[in-house]
Amino acid sequence: MAKTSVIARSRKTPKFSSRKVNRCFKCGRKHGYMRDFGLCRICFRELANEGMIPGIRKSSW
């Protein structure tokens, strides 16, 4: 989980647009970010397994 100071700093508008960093809204992680859901891969998996994300099921074949 990212520090609260890092999360707060990322919410400010950056000086240059290329400095914008997408972060998970749940934990603040910046790597493994899924743009469609606004979550990192870890939080996505947790919520998907709990059935909290509509339309997402664990695949099995």
mmJSON file of the N, C-alpha and C atoms, coordinates in Angstrom:
{"data_MODEL":{"atom_site":{
"group_PDB":["ATOM","ATOM","ATOM","ATOM","ATOM","ATOM","ATOM","ATOM","ATOM","ATOM","ATOM","ATOM","ATOM","ATOM","ATOM","ATOM","ATOM","ATOM","ATOM","ATOM","ATOM","ATOM","ATOM","ATOM","ATOM","ATOM","ATOM","ATOM","ATOM","ATOM","ATOM","ATOM","ATOM","ATOM","ATOM","ATOM","ATOM","ATOM","ATOM","ATOM","ATOM","ATOM","ATOM","ATOM","ATOM","ATOM","ATOM","ATOM","ATOM","ATOM","ATOM","ATOM","ATOM","ATOM","ATOM","ATOM","ATOM","ATOM","ATOM","ATOM","ATOM","ATOM","ATOM","ATOM","ATOM","ATOM","ATOM","ATOM","ATOM","ATOM","ATOM","ATOM","ATOM","ATOM","ATOM","ATOM","ATOM","ATOM","ATOM","ATOM","ATOM","ATOM","ATOM","ATOM","ATOM","ATOM","ATOM","ATOM","ATOM","ATOM","ATOM","ATOM","ATOM","ATOM","ATOM","ATOM","ATOM","ATOM","ATOM","ATOM","ATOM","ATOM","ATOM","ATOM","ATOM","ATOM","ATOM","ATOM","ATOM","ATOM","ATOM","ATOM","ATOM","ATOM","ATOM","ATOM","ATOM","ATOM","ATOM","ATOM","ATOM","ATOM","ATOM","ATOM","ATOM","ATOM","ATOM","ATOM","ATOM","ATOM","ATOM","ATOM","ATOM","ATOM","ATOM","ATOM","ATOM","ATOM","ATOM","ATOM","ATOM","ATOM","ATOM","ATOM","ATOM","ATOM","ATOM","ATOM","ATOM","ATOM","ATOM","ATOM","ATOM","ATOM","ATOM","ATOM","ATOM","ATOM","ATOM","ATOM","ATOM","ATOM","ATOM","ATOM","ATOM","ATOM","ATOM","ATOM","ATOM","ATOM","ATOM","ATOM","ATOM","ATOM","ATOM","ATOM","ATOM","ATOM","ATOM","ATOM","ATOM","ATOM","ATOM"],
"id":[1,2,3,4,5,6,7,8,9,10,11,12,13,14,15,16,17,18,19,20,21,22,23,24,25,26,27,28,29,30,31,32,33,34,35,36,37,38,39,40,41,42,43,44,45,46,47,48,49,50,51,52,53,54,55,56,57,58,59,60,61,62,63,64,65,66,67,68,69,70,71,72,73,74,75,76,77,78,79,80,81,82,83,84,85,86,87,88,89,90,91,92,93,94,95,96,97,98,99,100,101,102,103,104,105,106,107,108,109,110,111,112,113,114,115,116,117,118,119,120,121,122,123,124,125,126,127,128,129,130,131,132,133,134,135,136,137,138,139,140,141,142,143,144,145,146,147,148,149,150,151,152,153,154,155,156,157,158,159,160,161,162,163,164,165,166,167,168,169,170,171,172,173,174,175,176,177,178,179,180,181,182,183],
"type_symbol":["N","C","C","N","C","C","N","C","C","N","C","C","N","C","C","N","C","C","N","C","C","N","C","C","N","C","C","N","C","C","N","C","C","N","C","C","N","C","C","N","C","C","N","C","C","N","C","C","N","C","C","N","C","C","N","C","C","N","C","C","N","C","C","N","C","C","N","C","C","N","C","C","N","C","C","N","C","C","N","C","C","N","C","C","N","C","C","N","C","C","N","C","C","N","C","C","N","C","C","N","C","C","N","C","C","N","C","C","N","C","C","N","C","C","N","C","C","N","C","C","N","C","C","N","C","C","N","C","C","N","C","C","N","C","C","N","C","C","N","C","C","N","C","C","N","C","C","N","C","C","N","C","C","N","C","C","N","C","C","N","C","C","N","C","C","N","C","C","N","C","C","N","C","C","N","C","C","N","C","C","N","C","C"],
"label_atom_id":["N","CA","C","N","CA","C","N","CA","C","N","CA","C","N","CA","C","N","CA","C","N","CA","C","N","CA","C","N","CA","C","N","CA","C","N","CA","C","N","CA","C","N","CA","C","N","CA","C","N","CA","C","N","CA","C","N","CA","C","N","CA","C","N","CA","C","N","CA","C","N","CA","C","N","CA","C","N","CA","C","N","CA","C","N","CA","C","N","CA","C","N","CA","C","N","CA","C","N","CA","C","N","CA","C","N","CA","C","N","CA","C","N","CA","C","N","CA","C","N","CA","C","N","CA","C","N","CA","C","N","CA","C","N","CA","C","N","CA","C","N","CA","C","N","CA","C","N","CA","C","N","CA","C","N","CA","C","N","CA","C","N","CA","C","N","CA","C","N","CA","C","N","CA","C","N","CA","C","N","CA","C","N","CA","C","N","CA","C","N","CA","C","N","CA","C","N","CA","C","N","CA","C","N","CA","C","N","CA","C","N","CA","C"],
"label_alt_id":[null,null,null,null,null,null,null,null,null,null,null,null,null,null,null,null,null,null,null,null,null,null,null,null,null,null,null,null,null,null,null,null,null,null,null,null,null,null,null,null,null,null,null,null,null,null,null,null,null,null,null,null,null,null,null,null,null,null,null,null,null,null,null,null,null,null,null,null,null,null,null,null,null,null,null,null,null,null,null,null,null,null,null,null,null,null,null,null,null,null,null,null,null,null,null,null,null,null,null,null,null,null,null,null,null,null,null,null,null,null,null,null,null,null,null,null,null,null,null,null,null,null,null,null,null,null,null,null,null,null,null,null,null,null,null,null,null,null,null,null,null,null,null,null,null,null,null,null,null,null,null,null,null,null,null,null,null,null,null,null,null,null,null,null,null,null,null,null,null,null,null,null,null,null,null,null,null,null,null,null,null,null,null],
"label_comp_id":["MET","MET","MET","ALA","ALA","ALA","LYS","LYS","LYS","THR","THR","THR","SER","SER","SER","VAL","VAL","VAL","ILE","ILE","ILE","ALA","ALA","ALA","ARG","ARG","ARG","SER","SER","SER","ARG","ARG","ARG","LYS","LYS","LYS","THR","THR","THR","PRO","PRO","PRO","LYS","LYS","LYS","PHE","PHE","PHE","SER","SER","SER","SER","SER","SER","ARG","ARG","ARG","LYS","LYS","LYS","VAL","VAL","VAL","ASN","ASN","ASN","ARG","ARG","ARG","CYS","CYS","CYS","PHE","PHE","PHE","LYS","LYS","LYS","CYS","CYS","CYS","GLY","GLY","GLY","ARG","ARG","ARG","LYS","LYS","LYS","HIS","HIS","HIS","GLY","GLY","GLY","TYR","TYR","TYR","MET","MET","MET","ARG","ARG","ARG","ASP","ASP","ASP","PHE","PHE","PHE","GLY","GLY","GLY","LEU","LEU","LEU","CYS","CYS","CYS","ARG","ARG","ARG","ILE","ILE","ILE","CYS","CYS","CYS","PHE","PHE","PHE","ARG","ARG","ARG","GLU","GLU","GLU","LEU","LEU","LEU","ALA","ALA","ALA","ASN","ASN","ASN","GLU","GLU","GLU","GLY","GLY","GLY","MET","MET","MET","ILE","ILE","ILE","PRO","PRO","PRO","GLY","GLY","GLY","ILE","ILE","ILE","ARG","ARG","ARG","LYS","LYS","LYS","SER","SER","SER","SER","SER","SER","TRP","TRP","TRP"],
"label_asym_id":["A","A","A","A","A","A","A","A","A","A","A","A","A","A","A","A","A","A","A","A","A","A","A","A","A","A","A","A","A","A","A","A","A","A","A","A","A","A","A","A","A","A","A","A","A","A","A","A","A","A","A","A","A","A","A","A","A","A","A","A","A","A","A","A","A","A","A","A","A","A","A","A","A","A","A","A","A","A","A","A","A","A","A","A","A","A","A","A","A","A","A","A","A","A","A","A","A","A","A","A","A","A","A","A","A","A","A","A","A","A","A","A","A","A","A","A","A","A","A","A","A","A","A","A","A","A","A","A","A","A","A","A","A","A","A","A","A","A","A","A","A","A","A","A","A","A","A","A","A","A","A","A","A","A","A","A","A","A","A","A","A","A","A","A","A","A","A","A","A","A","A","A","A","A","A","A","A","A","A","A","A","A","A"],
"label_entity_id":["1","1","1","1","1","1","1","1","1","1","1","1","1","1","1","1","1","1","1","1","1","1","1","1","1","1","1","1","1","1","1","1","1","1","1","1","1","1","1","1","1","1","1","1","1","1","1","1","1","1","1","1","1","1","1","1","1","1","1","1","1","1","1","1","1","1","1","1","1","1","1","1","1","1","1","1","1","1","1","1","1","1","1","1","1","1","1","1","1","1","1","1","1","1","1","1","1","1","1","1","1","1","1","1","1","1","1","1","1","1","1","1","1","1","1","1","1","1","1","1","1","1","1","1","1","1","1","1","1","1","1","1","1","1","1","1","1","1","1","1","1","1","1","1","1","1","1","1","1","1","1","1","1","1","1","1","1","1","1","1","1","1","1","1","1","1","1","1","1","1","1","1","1","1","1","1","1","1","1","1","1","1","1"],
"label_seq_id":[1,1,1,2,2,2,3,3,3,4,4,4,5,5,5,6,6,6,7,7,7,8,8,8,9,9,9,10,10,10,11,11,11,12,12,12,13,13,13,14,14,14,15,15,15,16,16,16,17,17,17,18,18,18,19,19,19,20,20,20,21,21,21,22,22,22,23,23,23,24,24,24,25,25,25,26,26,26,27,27,27,28,28,28,29,29,29,30,30,30,31,31,31,32,32,32,33,33,33,34,34,34,35,35,35,36,36,36,37,37,37,38,38,38,39,39,39,40,40,40,41,41,41,42,42,42,43,43,43,44,44,44,45,45,45,46,46,46,47,47,47,48,48,48,49,49,49,50,50,50,51,51,51,52,52,52,53,53,53,54,54,54,55,55,55,56,56,56,57,57,57,58,58,58,59,59,59,60,60,60,61,61,61],
"pdbx_PDB_ins_code":[null,null,null,null,null,null,null,null,null,null,null,null,null,null,null,null,null,null,null,null,null,null,null,null,null,null,null,null,null,null,null,null,null,null,null,null,null,null,null,null,null,null,null,null,null,null,null,null,null,null,null,null,null,null,null,null,null,null,null,null,null,null,null,null,null,null,null,null,null,null,null,null,null,null,null,null,null,null,null,null,null,null,null,null,null,null,null,null,null,null,null,null,null,null,null,null,null,null,null,null,null,null,null,null,null,null,null,null,null,null,null,null,null,null,null,null,null,null,null,null,null,null,null,null,null,null,null,null,null,null,null,null,null,null,null,null,null,null,null,null,null,null,null,null,null,null,null,null,null,null,null,null,null,null,null,null,null,null,null,null,null,null,null,null,null,null,null,null,null,null,null,null,null,null,null,null,null,null,null,null,null,null,null],
"Cartn_x":[0.844,0.0,0.891,0.551,1.337,1.1,2.119,1.98,0.937,0.288,-0.75,-0.179,1.072,1.681,1.903,2.252,2.467,1.142,0.092,-1.23,-1.727,-1.534,-1.971,-1.193,0.087,0.913,0.486,0.065,-0.346,-1.694,-2.497,-3.795,-3.663,-2.55,-2.33,-2.07,-2.447,-2.183,-0.696,-0.088,1.354,1.717,2.978,3.477,3.422,3.726,3.676,2.741,1.998,0.995,1.618,2.876,3.51,3.89,3.809,4.129,2.941,1.79,0.595,0.783,0.44,0.588,-0.775,-1.194,-2.441,-2.193,-3.068,-2.937,-4.247,-4.128,-5.282,-6.03,-7.349,-8.093,-8.247,-8.048,-8.219,-6.959,-5.798,-4.573,-3.498,-3.605,-2.635,-1.459,-1.487,-0.386,-0.354,0.864,0.959,1.315,1.947,2.297,1.171,0.991,-0.054,-1.438,-1.537,-2.802,-3.644,-4.928,-5.871,-6.782,-6.628,-7.313,-8.83,-9.306,-10.749,-11.453,-10.766,-11.392,-10.883,-9.748,-9.184,-8.551,-8.164,-7.605,-6.262,-5.454,-4.241,-4.63,-3.705,-4.0,-4.339,-3.756,-3.983,-5.386,-5.763,-7.103,-8.167,-7.86,-8.797,-9.095,-8.061,-8.244,-9.037,-8.742,-9.473,-10.96,-11.28,-12.675,-13.385,-12.669,-13.275,-13.604,-12.732,-12.989,-14.146,-14.34,-15.468,-16.769,-16.682,-17.872,-18.332,-17.429,-17.79,-17.749,-17.105,-17.036,-18.055,-19.076,-20.104,-19.548,-19.95,-19.568,-18.247,-17.54,-16.245,-16.388,-15.931,-15.92,-14.56,-14.184,-12.927,-13.09,-12.142,-12.261,-11.849,-12.469,-12.066,-12.448,-11.542,-11.819,-11.113],
"Cartn_y":[-1.176,0.0,1.241,2.185,3.403,4.312,5.099,6.048,7.096,7.625,8.622,9.893,10.217,11.413,11.239,10.027,9.756,9.816,9.284,9.311,10.747,11.536,12.933,13.726,13.451,14.158,13.807,12.556,12.15,12.747,13.165,13.775,15.22,15.857,17.227,17.232,18.318,18.399,18.606,17.79,17.903,19.111,19.489,20.623,20.318,19.089,18.647,17.451,17.362,16.303,14.914,14.812,13.496,12.932,13.751,13.283,12.643,12.625,12.047,10.553,10.072,8.655,8.116,7.04,6.385,5.517,5.633,4.841,4.141,3.012,2.251,3.095,3.209,4.048,3.377,2.064,1.348,1.364,1.072,0.957,1.974,2.611,3.613,3.07,1.802,1.19,1.739,1.978,2.545,1.515,0.415,-0.616,-1.64,-2.219,-3.212,-2.596,-1.359,-0.62,-1.031,-1.289,-1.629,-0.432,0.2,1.456,1.278,0.139,-0.082,-0.09,-0.521,-0.673,0.32,0.952,1.893,1.212,-0.05,-0.853,-1.435,-1.789,-2.542,-4.017,-4.816,-6.232,-6.998,-6.596,-7.298,-7.016,-5.739,-5.372,-5.888,-5.877,-6.406,-7.877,-8.641,-10.069,-10.315,-9.54,-9.694,-9.416,-8.289,-7.918,-8.858,-9.348,-10.27,-11.597,-12.091,-13.358,-13.241,-12.056,-11.84,-11.59,-11.377,-11.107,-9.671,-8.75,-7.351,-6.571,-7.113,-6.434,-7.087,-6.352,-6.96,-7.383,-8.563,-9.074,-9.794,-9.903,-10.565,-11.877,-12.975,-14.287,-14.91,-15.751,-16.473,-17.514,-17.547,-18.471,-19.877,-20.842,-22.245,-22.993,-23.808,-24.604,-25.923],
"Cartn_z":[0.0,0.0,0.0,-0.842,-0.956,0.244,0.568,1.669,1.314,2.327,2.077,1.466,1.794,1.207,-0.288,-0.714,-2.133,-2.891,-2.293,-2.913,-3.03,-1.972,-1.993,-3.035,-3.169,-4.153,-5.572,-5.799,-7.143,-7.54,-6.586,-6.896,-7.361,-7.029,-7.482,-8.982,-9.641,-11.083,-11.303,-12.17,-12.386,-13.231,-13.148,-13.922,-15.412,-15.781,-17.169,-17.266,-18.37,-18.502,-18.557,-18.983,-19.075,-17.706,-16.671,-15.315,-14.609,-15.242,-14.619,-14.42,-13.229,-12.902,-12.501,-13.151,-12.768,-11.55,-10.562,-9.342,-9.022,-8.394,-7.933,-6.901,-7.049,-6.111,-4.76,-4.694,-3.444,-2.582,-3.2,-2.412,-2.799,-3.96,-4.361,-5.142,-5.499,-6.249,-7.675,-8.21,-9.548,-10.608,-10.24,-11.21,-11.299,-12.464,-12.648,-12.665,-13.134,-13.137,-14.331,-14.107,-15.177,-15.39,-16.531,-16.822,-16.871,-17.369,-17.501,-16.154,-15.113,-13.809,-12.775,-13.027,-12.071,-10.875,-11.056,-9.975,-10.386,-9.392,-9.686,-9.815,-10.294,-10.551,-9.275,-8.163,-6.898,-6.374,-6.353,-5.887,-6.841,-8.143,-9.123,-8.842,-8.59,-8.335,-7.057,-6.001,-4.745,-4.941,-5.605,-5.803,-6.773,-7.785,-8.748,-8.094,-7.24,-6.551,-5.567,-5.003,-4.091,-4.847,-6.157,-6.952,-6.882,-6.542,-6.374,-7.688,-8.726,-10.012,-10.937,-11.379,-12.225,-13.573,-14.02,-15.338,-15.368,-14.239,-14.191,-13.439,-14.102,-13.47,-13.638,-12.725,-12.861,-13.944,-14.874,-15.991,-15.579,-16.201,-16.016,-17.277,-17.774,-18.972,-18.921],
"occupancy":[1.0,1.0,1.0,1.0,1.0,1.0,1.0,1.0,1.0,1.0,1.0,1.0,1.0,1.0,1.0,1.0,1.0,1.0,1.0,1.0,1.0,1.0,1.0,1.0,1.0,1.0,1.0,1.0,1.0,1.0,1.0,1.0,1.0,1.0,1.0,1.0,1.0,1.0,1.0,1.0,1.0,1.0,1.0,1.0,1.0,1.0,1.0,1.0,1.0,1.0,1.0,1.0,1.0,1.0,1.0,1.0,1.0,1.0,1.0,1.0,1.0,1.0,1.0,1.0,1.0,1.0,1.0,1.0,1.0,1.0,1.0,1.0,1.0,1.0,1.0,1.0,1.0,1.0,1.0,1.0,1.0,1.0,1.0,1.0,1.0,1.0,1.0,1.0,1.0,1.0,1.0,1.0,1.0,1.0,1.0,1.0,1.0,1.0,1.0,1.0,1.0,1.0,1.0,1.0,1.0,1.0,1.0,1.0,1.0,1.0,1.0,1.0,1.0,1.0,1.0,1.0,1.0,1.0,1.0,1.0,1.0,1.0,1.0,1.0,1.0,1.0,1.0,1.0,1.0,1.0,1.0,1.0,1.0,1.0,1.0,1.0,1.0,1.0,1.0,1.0,1.0,1.0,1.0,1.0,1.0,1.0,1.0,1.0,1.0,1.0,1.0,1.0,1.0,1.0,1.0,1.0,1.0,1.0,1.0,1.0,1.0,1.0,1.0,1.0,1.0,1.0,1.0,1.0,1.0,1.0,1.0,1.0,1.0,1.0,1.0,1.0,1.0,1.0,1.0,1.0,1.0,1.0,1.0],
"B_iso_or_equiv":[0.0,0.0,0.0,0.0,0.0,0.0,0.0,0.0,0.0,0.0,0.0,0.0,0.0,0.0,0.0,0.0,0.0,0.0,0.0,0.0,0.0,0.0,0.0,0.0,0.0,0.0,0.0,0.0,0.0,0.0,0.0,0.0,0.0,0.0,0.0,0.0,0.0,0.0,0.0,0.0,0.0,0.0,0.0,0.0,0.0,0.0,0.0,0.0,0.0,0.0,0.0,0.0,0.0,0.0,0.0,0.0,0.0,0.0,0.0,0.0,0.0,0.0,0.0,0.0,0.0,0.0,0.0,0.0,0.0,0.0,0.0,0.0,0.0,0.0,0.0,0.0,0.0,0.0,0.0,0.0,0.0,0.0,0.0,0.0,0.0,0.0,0.0,0.0,0.0,0.0,0.0,0.0,0.0,0.0,0.0,0.0,0.0,0.0,0.0,0.0,0.0,0.0,0.0,0.0,0.0,0.0,0.0,0.0,0.0,0.0,0.0,0.0,0.0,0.0,0.0,0.0,0.0,0.0,0.0,0.0,0.0,0.0,0.0,0.0,0.0,0.0,0.0,0.0,0.0,0.0,0.0,0.0,0.0,0.0,0.0,0.0,0.0,0.0,0.0,0.0,0.0,0.0,0.0,0.0,0.0,0.0,0.0,0.0,0.0,0.0,0.0,0.0,0.0,0.0,0.0,0.0,0.0,0.0,0.0,0.0,0.0,0.0,0.0,0.0,0.0,0.0,0.0,0.0,0.0,0.0,0.0,0.0,0.0,0.0,0.0,0.0,0.0,0.0,0.0,0.0,0.0,0.0,0.0],
"pdbx_formal_charge":[null,null,null,null,null,null,null,null,null,null,null,null,null,null,null,null,null,null,null,null,null,null,null,null,null,null,null,null,null,null,null,null,null,null,null,null,null,null,null,null,null,null,null,null,null,null,null,null,null,null,null,null,null,null,null,null,null,null,null,null,null,null,null,null,null,null,null,null,null,null,null,null,null,null,null,null,null,null,null,null,null,null,null,null,null,null,null,null,null,null,null,null,null,null,null,null,null,null,null,null,null,null,null,null,null,null,null,null,null,null,null,null,null,null,null,null,null,null,null,null,null,null,null,null,null,null,null,null,null,null,null,null,null,null,null,null,null,null,null,null,null,null,null,null,null,null,null,null,null,null,null,null,null,null,null,null,null,null,null,null,null,null,null,null,null,null,null,null,null,null,null,null,null,null,null,null,null,null,null,null,null,null,null],
"auth_seq_id":[1,1,1,2,2,2,3,3,3,4,4,4,5,5,5,6,6,6,7,7,7,8,8,8,9,9,9,10,10,10,11,11,11,12,12,12,13,13,13,14,14,14,15,15,15,16,16,16,17,17,17,18,18,18,19,19,19,20,20,20,21,21,21,22,22,22,23,23,23,24,24,24,25,25,25,26,26,26,27,27,27,28,28,28,29,29,29,30,30,30,31,31,31,32,32,32,33,33,33,34,34,34,35,35,35,36,36,36,37,37,37,38,38,38,39,39,39,40,40,40,41,41,41,42,42,42,43,43,43,44,44,44,45,45,45,46,46,46,47,47,47,48,48,48,49,49,49,50,50,50,51,51,51,52,52,52,53,53,53,54,54,54,55,55,55,56,56,56,57,57,57,58,58,58,59,59,59,60,60,60,61,61,61],
"auth_comp_id":["MET","MET","MET","ALA","ALA","ALA","LYS","LYS","LYS","THR","THR","THR","SER","SER","SER","VAL","VAL","VAL","ILE","ILE","ILE","ALA","ALA","ALA","ARG","ARG","ARG","SER","SER","SER","ARG","ARG","ARG","LYS","LYS","LYS","THR","THR","THR","PRO","PRO","PRO","LYS","LYS","LYS","PHE","PHE","PHE","SER","SER","SER","SER","SER","SER","ARG","ARG","ARG","LYS","LYS","LYS","VAL","VAL","VAL","ASN","ASN","ASN","ARG","ARG","ARG","CYS","CYS","CYS","PHE","PHE","PHE","LYS","LYS","LYS","CYS","CYS","CYS","GLY","GLY","GLY","ARG","ARG","ARG","LYS","LYS","LYS","HIS","HIS","HIS","GLY","GLY","GLY","TYR","TYR","TYR","MET","MET","MET","ARG","ARG","ARG","ASP","ASP","ASP","PHE","PHE","PHE","GLY","GLY","GLY","LEU","LEU","LEU","CYS","CYS","CYS","ARG","ARG","ARG","ILE","ILE","ILE","CYS","CYS","CYS","PHE","PHE","PHE","ARG","ARG","ARG","GLU","GLU","GLU","LEU","LEU","LEU","ALA","ALA","ALA","ASN","ASN","ASN","GLU","GLU","GLU","GLY","GLY","GLY","MET","MET","MET","ILE","ILE","ILE","PRO","PRO","PRO","GLY","GLY","GLY","ILE","ILE","ILE","ARG","ARG","ARG","LYS","LYS","LYS","SER","SER","SER","SER","SER","SER","TRP","TRP","TRP"],
"auth_asym_id":["A","A","A","A","A","A","A","A","A","A","A","A","A","A","A","A","A","A","A","A","A","A","A","A","A","A","A","A","A","A","A","A","A","A","A","A","A","A","A","A","A","A","A","A","A","A","A","A","A","A","A","A","A","A","A","A","A","A","A","A","A","A","A","A","A","A","A","A","A","A","A","A","A","A","A","A","A","A","A","A","A","A","A","A","A","A","A","A","A","A","A","A","A","A","A","A","A","A","A","A","A","A","A","A","A","A","A","A","A","A","A","A","A","A","A","A","A","A","A","A","A","A","A","A","A","A","A","A","A","A","A","A","A","A","A","A","A","A","A","A","A","A","A","A","A","A","A","A","A","A","A","A","A","A","A","A","A","A","A","A","A","A","A","A","A","A","A","A","A","A","A","A","A","A","A","A","A","A","A","A","A","A","A"],
"auth_atom_id":["N","CA","C","N","CA","C","N","CA","C","N","CA","C","N","CA","C","N","CA","C","N","CA","C","N","CA","C","N","CA","C","N","CA","C","N","CA","C","N","CA","C","N","CA","C","N","CA","C","N","CA","C","N","CA","C","N","CA","C","N","CA","C","N","CA","C","N","CA","C","N","CA","C","N","CA","C","N","CA","C","N","CA","C","N","CA","C","N","CA","C","N","CA","C","N","CA","C","N","CA","C","N","CA","C","N","CA","C","N","CA","C","N","CA","C","N","CA","C","N","CA","C","N","CA","C","N","CA","C","N","CA","C","N","CA","C","N","CA","C","N","CA","C","N","CA","C","N","CA","C","N","CA","C","N","CA","C","N","CA","C","N","CA","C","N","CA","C","N","CA","C","N","CA","C","N","CA","C","N","CA","C","N","CA","C","N","CA","C","N","CA","C","N","CA","C","N","CA","C","N","CA","C","N","CA","C","N","CA","C","N","CA","C"],
"pdbx_PDB_model_num":[1,1,1,1,1,1,1,1,1,1,1,1,1,1,1,1,1,1,1,1,1,1,1,1,1,1,1,1,1,1,1,1,1,1,1,1,1,1,1,1,1,1,1,1,1,1,1,1,1,1,1,1,1,1,1,1,1,1,1,1,1,1,1,1,1,1,1,1,1,1,1,1,1,1,1,1,1,1,1,1,1,1,1,1,1,1,1,1,1,1,1,1,1,1,1,1,1,1,1,1,1,1,1,1,1,1,1,1,1,1,1,1,1,1,1,1,1,1,1,1,1,1,1,1,1,1,1,1,1,1,1,1,1,1,1,1,1,1,1,1,1,1,1,1,1,1,1,1,1,1,1,1,1,1,1,1,1,1,1,1,1,1,1,1,1,1,1,1,1,1,1,1,1,1,1,1,1,1,1,1,1,1,1]
}}}
